[in-house]
C-alpha cells in the first residue's frame, strides 16, 4: 500500500461499494471501503488516506458532516458523491470543504479521471511523492493591501496573521494573485485550478471563491457579472 495511492471510500450501498472498490483497485489504487460515516471517520484517522471519496447519504454520520470532520483535521482532498446533480447536498458538501463532486450513477472511467485530476492538483500522481504547486514566474511575496501571498513558501498572511488554506484554495488564490485586476472566467478557473479538460459545474468555482473570501476578506475578490472574478489590485 505504501507505493499506491490510498483511497478512503464511504458508501452504504453494498453493490456500489464493492463494484467501485474493485474498479479502483484494478486501476492501481489501494482502497479502504466503509459502509457508514462513523466507521469512515475511524478509518480516516487510523489510515490517513491520500484522498477521501464520500457518498452524501450514508448512515450514522452523513457525508457532509464527515467531510466537515475530516476538514477540521486535515487538508486531504475530498470528493463527494451525490445522486442528484441539482441537489443542495452538492453545495453543502463543497461548503463543508470538499474539493470536487461526482454525480451518481457514474461511469468508472469518469470517476477515476476525476480522482486523478484532484490528485494532480494536490501533487500526487497516482501514488508518487507529493510536490508543491508550481509557483508563478519570478516567485516572491505578492502584497495586496493587508494580504501577503508567498508564492514560493506557499504561505498566506492577512494583517500579519497566517491564513490556513486547502491546496485547492491556495491554487485558486495563486491564479488570482498572479493576474491582479484581470477578470478570470469560471471556465478558465475550472481548467487551471480543477484541471478540467471538459465542461464542469461552475458551482465548484463559486463555492470555493466564497470560502476563499471568508479567509482573505470578503471584498478582496470582486464578482464581475457575466464574466467571472478578479482580485482587486
GIWO-V790660 format. One record per backbone hydrogen bond with DSSP energy under -0.5 kcal/mol. NH is the residue of the N-H (numbers start at 1). CO is the residue of the C=O. Records with the same first field share a line. If there is no record, write none. Layout:
NH: CO / CO
This chain:
4: 1
7: 5 / 30
8: 51
9: 7 / 32
10: 8 / 53
11: 9 / 34
14: 12
17: 13
18: 14
19: 15
20: 16
21: 17
22: 18
23: 19
24: 20
25: 21
26: 22
27: 23
28: 25
29: 24
30: 5
31: 29
32: 7
33: 31
34: 9
37: 59
40: 36
41: 37
42: 38
43: 39
44: 40
45: 41
46: 42
47: 43
48: 44
50: 6
51: 6
52: 77
53: 8
54: 52 / 79
55: 10
56: 81
58: 56
61: 59
63: 56
64: 56
66: 62
67: 63
68: 64
69: 65
70: 66
71: 67
72: 68
73: 69 / 70
74: 70
77: 50
79: 52
80: 100
81: 54
82: 102
87: 84
90: 87
91: 87
92: 88
93: 89
94: 90
95: 91
96: 92
97: 94
98: 93
99: 78
100: 78
102: 80
104: 82
111: 107
112: 108
113: 109
114: 110
115: 111
116: 112
117: 113
118: 114
119: 115
120: 116
121: 117
122: 118
123: 120
124: 119
139: 136
142: 140 / 149
144: 147
147: 144
148: 157
149: 142
150: 148 / 155
151: 140 / 149
154: 150
155: 150
157: 148
158: 161
159: 146
161: 158
163: 156
164: 162
165: 163
170: 166
171: 167
172: 168
173: 169
174: 170
175: 171
176: 172
177: 173
178: 174
179: 176
180: 177
181: 231
182: 179
184: 229
185: 183
189: 185
190: 186
191: 187
192: 188
193: 189
194: 189 / 190
196: 190
197: 195
202: 200
204: 201
206: 202
207: 203
208: 204
209: 205
210: 206
211: 207
212: 208
213: 209
214: 210
215: 211 / 212
216: 212
217: 213
220: 217
221: 217
222: 220 / 230
224: 222 / 228
225: 223
227: 224
228: 224
229: 184
230: 222
232: 220
